[in-house]
Amino acid sequence: MATHEPIEILLAEDNSADAELALRALRDSRISNTVIWVKDGNEALDYVLRRAAYRDRATGNPRLVLLDLKMPKVDGLEVLRALKSDESTRSIPVVVMTSSHEERDLVETYRLGVNSYIVKPVDFEQFVAVVASAGYYWSVVNKVPA
């Protein structure tokens, strides 16, 4: 049986209650991941692109980004646009978790290359299944042996 290192997850969420729910769902489902929680889109980009306070971080790209759309400083659509337009981050799976019921947000995120779109309040069984499939997607895209 092959062993895989846990995927690192970047959680970009400005609402601490929503972030705690996501973290609890991951723990309760025994998905053993390192989760980095950032509270706005600018900090998410700083983390992924190794800027500012994250310039010297040792690890590679997160293997999954859980992204709220409505965040301060830089919104989730801008984060998604930046990730999918950069060669070094394009293959990172992104799951949008949002309270937006606007069709234009849904359409735009898929146009930009999001892997999944979940509307809050989140169905946590669906959330855990999406996280697991995004991890599988990452390993296939990056040709990680089974």
C-alpha positions as CSV (number, residue, x, y, z in Angstrom):
1,M,0.0,0.0,0.0
2,A,1.5,3.3,-1.1
3,T,1.7,6.2,1.4
4,H,1.1,9.7,0.4
5,E,2.1,12.9,2.3
6,P,-1.0,14.9,3.3
7,I,-1.9,17.7,1.0
8,E,-1.3,21.2,2.3
9,I,-4.4,23.3,2.2
10,L,-4.6,27.1,2.0
11,L,-7.8,28.3,3.5
12,A,-8.5,31.9,2.4
13,E,-11.5,33.0,4.5
14,D,-12.1,36.3,6.3
15,N,-15.0,35.0,8.5
16,S,-13.5,33.2,11.5
17,A,-16.8,31.3,12.1
18,D,-16.8,29.9,8.6
19,A,-13.0,29.1,8.8
20,E,-13.6,27.2,12.1
21,L,-16.4,25.2,10.5
22,A,-14.2,24.2,7.6
23,L,-11.3,23.3,9.9
24,R,-13.7,21.2,12.1
25,A,-15.2,19.4,9.0
26,L,-11.6,18.4,7.9
27,R,-10.7,17.2,11.4
28,D,-14.0,15.3,12.0
29,S,-13.5,13.6,8.6
30,R,-10.0,12.6,9.6
31,I,-8.5,14.4,6.6
32,S,-5.0,14.9,8.0
33,N,-3.8,18.0,6.3
34,T,-1.7,21.0,7.2
35,V,-4.1,23.9,6.9
36,I,-2.8,27.5,6.5
37,W,-5.5,30.0,7.2
38,V,-5.2,33.5,5.7
39,K,-7.9,36.2,6.2
40,D,-7.9,38.1,3.0
41,G,-7.1,37.8,-0.7
42,N,-3.9,39.8,-0.5
43,E,-2.5,37.5,2.1
44,A,-3.5,34.4,0.1
45,L,-1.5,35.7,-2.9
46,D,1.4,36.6,-0.6
47,Y,1.4,33.0,0.7
48,V,1.2,31.3,-2.7
49,L,3.5,33.6,-4.5
50,R,6.0,33.8,-1.6
51,R,5.8,37.5,-1.0
52,A,6.0,39.8,2.0
53,A,5.9,37.8,5.3
54,Y,5.9,34.5,3.3
55,R,8.9,35.3,1.2
56,D,11.1,32.8,3.1
57,R,8.6,30.0,3.7
58,A,10.2,26.6,3.0
59,T,7.3,24.6,1.6
60,G,6.2,24.4,-2.0
61,N,2.8,25.4,-3.3
62,P,-0.3,24.4,-1.5
63,R,-1.9,21.4,-3.1
64,L,-5.4,22.8,-2.6
65,V,-6.8,26.3,-2.1
66,L,-10.2,26.8,-0.4
67,L,-11.2,30.2,-1.4
68,D,-14.0,32.6,-0.3
69,L,-15.0,35.0,-3.0
70,K,-16.0,38.0,-0.8
71,M,-12.9,39.0,1.1
72,P,-11.3,42.3,1.9
73,K,-8.3,43.9,0.1
74,V,-8.3,41.5,-2.8
75,D,-11.4,39.4,-3.6
76,G,-11.5,35.7,-4.4
77,L,-12.0,36.3,-8.1
78,E,-8.8,38.2,-8.3
79,V,-7.0,35.5,-6.3
80,L,-8.4,32.9,-8.7
81,R,-7.5,34.9,-11.7
82,A,-3.9,35.4,-10.5
83,L,-3.5,31.7,-9.6
84,K,-4.8,30.4,-12.9
85,S,-2.8,32.9,-15.0
86,D,0.6,32.0,-13.4
87,E,2.4,28.9,-14.9
88,S,3.7,27.9,-11.4
89,T,0.3,27.9,-9.7
90,R,-2.1,27.0,-12.6
91,S,-2.4,23.3,-11.6
92,I,-3.3,24.0,-7.9
93,P,-6.9,22.9,-7.5
94,V,-9.2,25.7,-6.2
95,V,-12.5,25.1,-4.4
96,V,-14.6,28.2,-4.0
97,M,-16.7,28.4,-0.8
98,T,-19.0,31.4,-0.9
99,S,-22.3,32.9,0.2
100,S,-22.7,34.4,-3.2
101,H,-25.8,33.2,-5.1
102,E,-25.0,35.4,-8.1
103,E,-24.9,33.4,-11.3
104,R,-22.1,35.7,-12.7
105,D,-19.8,34.6,-9.8
106,L,-20.5,31.0,-10.6
107,V,-19.9,31.4,-14.3
108,E,-16.8,33.6,-13.9
109,T,-15.1,31.2,-11.4
110,Y,-15.6,28.2,-13.8
111,R,-14.4,30.3,-16.7
112,L,-11.3,31.1,-14.8
113,G,-10.7,27.4,-14.0
114,V,-12.1,26.7,-10.5
115,N,-12.4,23.0,-9.7
116,S,-15.5,23.2,-7.6
117,Y,-18.0,25.8,-6.3
118,I,-19.8,25.3,-3.0
119,V,-22.4,27.7,-1.7
120,K,-22.6,28.5,2.1
121,P,-24.0,27.2,4.3
122,V,-21.7,24.3,3.3
123,D,-23.0,20.8,3.1
124,F,-20.0,19.3,4.9
125,E,-20.3,15.8,3.4
126,Q,-20.1,17.4,0.0
127,F,-17.2,19.6,1.3
128,V,-15.2,16.6,2.4
129,A,-15.8,14.8,-0.8
130,V,-14.7,17.8,-2.8
131,V,-11.5,18.2,-0.8
132,A,-10.7,14.5,-1.3
133,S,-11.3,14.7,-5.0
134,A,-9.2,17.9,-5.3
135,G,-6.3,16.1,-3.7
136,Y,-6.7,13.2,-6.2
137,Y,-6.9,15.8,-9.0
138,W,-3.6,17.3,-7.8
139,S,-1.8,14.0,-7.7
140,V,-3.0,13.1,-11.3
141,V,-2.1,16.5,-12.7
142,N,1.3,16.3,-11.1
143,K,1.9,12.6,-11.9
144,V,2.4,11.4,-8.4
145,P,2.7,7.6,-8.4
146,A,0.0,5.6,-6.6
